[in-house]
Amino acid sequence: MPAITADTLTLPRLAPAGPGDTERPVRSITTGPTGYEGLGFPVVRAFAGVSTADLDPFIHMDQMGAVDYQPGEPRGTDWHPHRGFETVTYMIDGTFAHQDSHGGGGLITDGATQWMTAGSGILHIETPPAEMVKSGGLFHGIQLWVNLPKKDKFATPRYQSIEGTDAALVASDDGGALLRIIAGEIDGHRGPGLTHTPITLAHATIEPGARLSIPWRRDFNALVYVLSGAGSVGPVDHPIRSRQLAVLGAGDRITVAGQPAGRGTALDVLILGGRPIREPVFHYGPFVMNTRTEVIQALEDYQAGKFRSIPPNAVMPHDRGGTL
């Protein structure tokens, strides 16, 4: 980790904090439990135990892996429906194949992001390609669910393929941290992801002895999730480590620090936040709507074939004999 790297000495740097800026304090730190998703790939449930109000506009996040698969072991998902939100799959290491019922699809690999707006309804699959199933290898990524406001729940489905090289790259003011901006804007640097709900999503690698301080919109919430390593977060350097999520309070900046110089390895974190939607949420399986009635309608529409159909010659899970 990570798939996309750069020489921070040659990158633009974030502006240092101003005299009137306040750092966002740590409100809570939780540790995500492990489990399995889809056809059996290991995940960390990053948002487990955190209130929906603190997460808004996000619904769910899994860290997929990191796992070093042996030949024949890689697993993914079968075809399944979604409605009412966006799914974001960010692959740090390894490869996933995606296909959906609205024509989107491709390989997600080594720092790339697949951004799928389910909107009014879509079927899709994510599975390791045949080559990875045959050879095995490192698999590590994130799947994030971003809620849509009521006015956008039935938006036309959309697929965005964001290569790792498309992300905006910027260095911390001390040059010791690399920030990859996937969506939203940080200090005038904008990521390529197009979102219905205003959010910011970034992946940072912070070397030992380095400190990352980034400006953050006051109307956004703020979350820091540790992908690997250990370090500290917030104005009083609250310790944080792998599989932990920090929920931050109000303020102008997010601060994350690596371990002391000469100790340990780099700290990798996902930094995310958005403007809370503050609408009722009724979440059932692959549907995220405002009411129970709307979820029942989504189930009925799916069963009636209104989410389109699995394409001819579709990608299939490999335990069903599928190939690319």
C-alpha positions as CSV (number, residue, x, y, z in Angstrom):
1,M,0.0,0.0,0.0
2,P,-0.6,2.4,-1.6
3,A,-1.0,1.8,-5.3
4,I,-0.6,5.4,-6.3
5,T,2.5,7.2,-5.0
6,A,4.3,10.4,-5.8
7,D,7.3,12.4,-4.8
8,T,5.8,14.8,-2.3
9,L,8.7,17.2,-2.7
10,T,7.5,18.0,-6.3
11,L,3.8,18.4,-5.4
12,P,1.9,21.5,-4.4
13,R,1.6,21.8,-0.7
14,L,-1.4,22.5,1.6
15,A,-1.4,26.0,3.1
16,P,-0.6,26.0,6.9
17,A,-3.3,26.8,9.4
18,G,-4.2,30.4,9.9
19,P,-4.2,32.2,13.3
20,G,-8.0,32.0,13.6
21,D,-8.4,28.3,12.5
22,T,-9.6,25.7,15.0
23,E,-8.8,22.0,14.9
24,R,-11.7,19.6,15.0
25,P,-11.7,17.7,18.3
26,V,-12.2,13.9,18.5
27,R,-15.7,13.1,19.6
28,S,-15.4,9.3,19.5
29,I,-13.2,6.4,18.3
30,T,-14.6,3.0,17.5
31,T,-13.0,-0.2,16.2
32,G,-14.6,-2.0,13.3
33,P,-15.4,-5.7,13.7
34,T,-14.5,-8.2,11.0
35,G,-16.9,-10.2,8.9
36,Y,-17.5,-11.5,5.4
37,E,-19.4,-10.0,2.5
38,G,-20.7,-11.2,-0.8
39,L,-19.6,-14.7,-1.6
40,G,-17.1,-14.8,1.2
41,F,-14.5,-12.0,1.1
42,P,-13.3,-10.7,4.4
43,V,-14.2,-7.1,5.5
44,V,-14.0,-4.7,8.4
45,R,-17.3,-3.0,9.2
46,A,-15.8,0.4,9.5
47,F,-19.0,2.2,10.6
48,A,-20.2,-0.3,13.2
49,G,-21.4,1.2,16.4
50,V,-21.5,4.8,15.1
51,S,-24.7,6.8,15.1
52,T,-26.4,7.5,11.8
53,A,-26.5,11.2,12.7
54,D,-22.7,11.2,13.0
55,L,-22.3,9.4,9.6
56,D,-24.8,11.4,7.6
57,P,-24.6,11.6,4.5
58,F,-22.8,8.2,4.5
59,I,-24.6,4.9,5.2
60,H,-22.1,2.1,5.2
61,M,-18.4,1.4,4.7
62,D,-16.5,-1.8,4.4
63,Q,-12.7,-2.2,4.3
64,M,-12.2,-5.2,1.9
65,G,-9.1,-7.1,3.0
66,A,-6.2,-6.5,3.1
67,V,-5.8,-10.2,2.3
68,D,-3.1,-12.1,0.4
69,Y,-5.2,-14.7,-1.5
70,Q,-3.8,-18.1,-2.5
71,P,-4.7,-19.3,-6.0
72,G,-8.4,-20.1,-6.3
73,E,-9.3,-18.2,-3.2
74,P,-10.5,-14.7,-4.4
75,R,-14.2,-14.0,-3.9
76,G,-16.6,-11.2,-4.9
77,T,-20.3,-10.7,-5.1
78,D,-23.1,-12.1,-7.3
79,W,-25.5,-9.9,-9.3
80,H,-27.6,-7.8,-6.9
81,P,-29.8,-4.7,-7.0
82,H,-29.4,-1.2,-5.5
83,R,-31.7,1.9,-5.3
84,G,-31.5,5.3,-3.6
85,F,-27.8,5.9,-3.1
86,E,-24.3,5.7,-4.6
87,T,-21.7,3.0,-4.2
88,V,-18.0,3.9,-4.3
89,T,-15.4,1.1,-4.7
90,Y,-11.8,2.3,-4.2
91,M,-9.2,-0.4,-4.9
92,I,-5.8,0.1,-3.3
93,D,-4.3,-3.2,-4.2
94,G,-5.6,-6.0,-6.5
95,T,-8.3,-6.0,-9.1
96,F,-12.1,-6.1,-9.2
97,A,-14.3,-6.5,-12.3
98,H,-17.5,-4.5,-12.3
99,Q,-20.5,-4.7,-14.6
100,D,-24.0,-3.2,-14.3
101,S,-27.4,-3.3,-16.0
102,H,-27.1,0.2,-17.4
103,G,-23.9,-0.4,-19.4
104,G,-21.2,0.6,-16.9
105,G,-18.3,-1.6,-16.2
106,G,-14.6,-2.3,-16.3
107,L,-11.6,-3.3,-14.2
108,I,-11.0,-1.4,-10.9
109,T,-7.3,-1.8,-10.0
110,D,-4.4,-0.2,-8.1
111,G,-5.7,3.1,-6.9
112,A,-8.8,3.3,-9.2
113,T,-12.3,4.2,-8.1
114,Q,-15.7,3.0,-9.4
115,W,-18.4,5.4,-8.6
116,M,-21.9,4.1,-9.3
117,T,-25.0,6.1,-8.8
118,A,-27.8,3.5,-8.3
119,G,-30.5,6.1,-8.2
120,S,-33.8,4.8,-9.5
121,G,-32.5,1.2,-9.7
122,I,-29.6,-0.9,-11.0
123,L,-28.2,-4.4,-11.0
124,H,-24.5,-4.9,-10.7
125,I,-21.7,-7.4,-9.9
126,E,-18.2,-7.0,-8.5
127,T,-15.9,-10.0,-8.8
128,P,-12.2,-10.7,-9.1
129,P,-11.2,-11.3,-12.7
130,A,-10.3,-14.8,-13.9
131,E,-6.6,-14.0,-13.8
132,M,-6.6,-13.1,-10.1
133,V,-8.7,-16.1,-9.2
134,K,-6.1,-18.3,-10.9
135,S,-3.0,-16.6,-9.5
136,G,-4.2,-15.2,-6.2
137,G,-2.6,-12.1,-4.8
138,L,-3.1,-9.1,-2.6
139,F,-6.6,-7.7,-2.4
140,H,-7.4,-4.5,-0.5
141,G,-10.0,-1.8,-1.0
142,I,-13.0,0.2,0.3
143,Q,-16.6,0.2,-0.5
144,L,-18.6,3.2,0.7
145,W,-22.3,3.9,0.4
146,V,-23.2,7.6,0.0
147,N,-26.8,8.5,0.6
148,L,-28.9,10.5,-1.9
149,P,-31.4,13.2,-0.8
150,K,-35.1,12.5,-1.5
151,K,-35.0,14.7,-4.6
152,D,-32.3,12.5,-6.1
153,K,-33.4,9.0,-5.0
154,F,-34.7,8.3,-8.5
155,A,-31.9,9.9,-10.5
156,T,-30.9,8.2,-13.7
157,P,-28.2,5.6,-12.8
158,R,-24.7,6.7,-13.7
159,Y,-21.2,5.1,-13.7
160,Q,-17.9,6.8,-13.3
161,S,-14.5,5.1,-13.9
162,I,-11.8,7.1,-12.0
163,E,-8.3,5.9,-12.6
164,G,-5.8,6.3,-9.8
165,T,-3.8,8.8,-11.9
166,D,-6.9,11.0,-12.1
167,A,-6.9,11.8,-8.4
168,A,-5.6,15.2,-7.3
169,L,-2.3,14.8,-5.5
170,V,-1.1,17.3,-2.9
171,A,1.5,17.2,-0.1
172,S,1.2,18.3,3.5
173,D,2.9,21.6,4.4
174,D,5.8,19.7,5.9
175,G,6.2,17.5,2.8
176,G,5.8,14.3,4.8
177,A,2.3,13.3,3.8
178,L,0.7,12.5,0.4
179,L,-3.0,13.3,0.0
180,R,-5.0,11.8,-2.9
181,I,-8.3,13.6,-3.4
182,I,-10.9,11.4,-5.1
183,A,-13.9,13.6,-4.7
184,G,-14.6,17.1,-3.4
185,E,-12.2,20.0,-2.8
186,I,-9.4,20.5,-0.3
187,D,-7.5,23.9,-0.2
188,G,-8.4,24.6,-3.8
189,H,-7.5,21.1,-5.1
190,R,-10.5,19.2,-6.5
191,G,-10.9,15.5,-7.0
192,P,-12.4,14.0,-10.2
193,G,-15.5,12.3,-8.7
194,L,-18.9,13.8,-9.5
195,T,-21.3,13.6,-6.7
196,H,-25.0,14.4,-6.1
197,T,-24.4,14.8,-2.4
198,P,-21.7,17.3,-1.5
199,I,-18.9,15.3,0.0
200,T,-15.1,15.1,0.2
201,L,-13.2,11.8,0.0
202,A,-9.4,11.5,0.2
203,H,-6.7,8.9,1.0
204,A,-3.6,10.0,2.9
205,T,-0.3,8.4,3.6
206,I,1.6,10.0,6.5
207,E,5.2,9.1,7.1
208,P,6.6,8.8,10.7
209,G,7.4,12.2,12.0
210,A,5.0,14.0,9.6
211,R,1.8,15.8,10.3
212,L,-1.1,16.4,8.0
213,S,-3.4,19.4,8.6
214,I,-6.1,20.1,6.1
215,P,-8.8,22.7,5.9
216,W,-12.3,21.3,6.1
217,R,-15.7,22.8,5.4
218,R,-17.5,23.8,8.5
219,D,-20.9,22.5,7.1
220,F,-19.4,19.0,6.5
221,N,-19.1,16.3,9.1
222,A,-15.6,14.8,9.4
223,L,-14.5,11.1,9.7
224,V,-11.0,9.6,9.8
225,Y,-10.6,5.9,9.2
226,V,-7.3,4.1,9.6
227,L,-6.5,1.6,6.7
228,S,-3.2,0.6,8.2
229,G,-0.6,1.7,10.7
230,A,-0.9,3.8,13.8
231,G,-0.6,7.5,14.7
232,S,-2.8,10.2,16.2
233,V,-5.7,12.5,15.4
234,G,-7.0,15.8,16.6
235,P,-5.6,18.7,18.6
236,V,-4.5,16.6,21.6
237,D,-3.0,13.7,19.5
238,H,-5.5,11.0,20.4
239,P,-3.9,7.6,19.5
240,I,-5.5,5.8,16.6
241,R,-4.7,2.6,14.8
242,S,-5.7,0.2,12.1
243,R,-9.5,-0.6,11.9
244,Q,-10.4,2.5,13.9
245,L,-12.8,5.3,12.9
246,A,-12.5,8.8,14.5
247,V,-15.6,11.0,14.5
248,L,-14.6,14.6,14.8
249,G,-16.4,17.6,16.1
250,A,-16.8,21.1,14.7
251,G,-13.9,23.2,13.5
252,D,-11.9,24.4,10.5
253,R,-9.2,21.8,10.1
254,I,-8.5,18.0,10.4
255,T,-5.1,17.0,11.8
256,V,-3.6,13.6,11.6
257,A,-0.1,12.7,12.6
258,G,2.1,9.7,11.9
259,Q,4.2,7.9,14.5
260,P,7.3,9.6,15.9
261,A,10.2,9.9,13.5
262,G,12.2,6.7,13.4
263,R,9.4,4.5,14.8
264,G,7.0,2.2,12.9
265,T,5.7,2.5,9.4
266,A,3.6,5.0,7.5
267,L,0.0,5.7,8.5
268,D,-2.7,5.3,5.8
269,V,-6.0,6.9,6.5
270,L,-9.2,7.6,4.6
271,I,-10.6,11.1,5.3
272,L,-14.2,11.7,4.4
273,G,-17.1,14.0,5.2
274,G,-20.1,15.7,3.6
275,R,-23.0,17.9,4.1
276,P,-25.6,16.1,6.2
277,I,-28.9,15.4,4.4
278,R,-30.9,15.3,7.6
279,E,-33.8,13.3,6.1
280,P,-35.4,10.1,7.4
281,V,-33.5,7.0,6.3
282,F,-35.0,3.5,5.9
283,H,-32.3,1.1,5.0
284,Y,-33.1,-2.5,4.1
285,G,-30.4,-4.6,2.4
286,P,-29.4,-3.1,-0.9
287,F,-32.1,-0.3,-0.8
288,V,-31.7,3.0,1.0
289,M,-34.9,5.1,1.0
290,N,-36.8,7.5,3.2
291,T,-39.6,5.3,4.2
292,R,-40.6,1.6,4.7
293,T,-43.2,2.0,2.0
294,E,-40.5,3.1,-0.5
295,V,-38.3,0.1,0.3
296,I,-41.3,-2.2,-0.2
297,Q,-41.9,-0.6,-3.6
298,A,-38.2,-1.0,-4.4
299,L,-38.4,-4.7,-3.7
300,E,-41.6,-5.0,-5.8
301,D,-40.0,-3.1,-8.7
302,Y,-36.9,-5.3,-8.5
303,Q,-38.9,-8.5,-8.5
304,A,-40.9,-7.1,-11.5
305,G,-37.7,-6.6,-13.5
306,K,-37.8,-2.8,-13.5
307,F,-34.1,-2.5,-12.7
308,R,-33.3,-3.8,-16.2
309,S,-31.8,-7.2,-16.6
310,I,-28.4,-8.9,-16.4
311,P,-26.7,-8.2,-19.8
312,P,-26.0,-11.0,-22.3
313,N,-22.5,-12.5,-21.8
314,A,-22.4,-11.0,-18.4
315,V,-19.6,-11.4,-15.9
316,M,-20.5,-14.1,-13.4
317,P,-19.0,-15.2,-10.1
318,H,-16.3,-17.8,-10.6
319,D,-18.0,-20.4,-8.3
320,R,-20.8,-20.4,-10.9
321,G,-18.4,-21.0,-13.7
322,G,-18.2,-17.4,-14.8
323,T,-15.4,-15.9,-16.8
324,L,-14.6,-12.4,-18.1
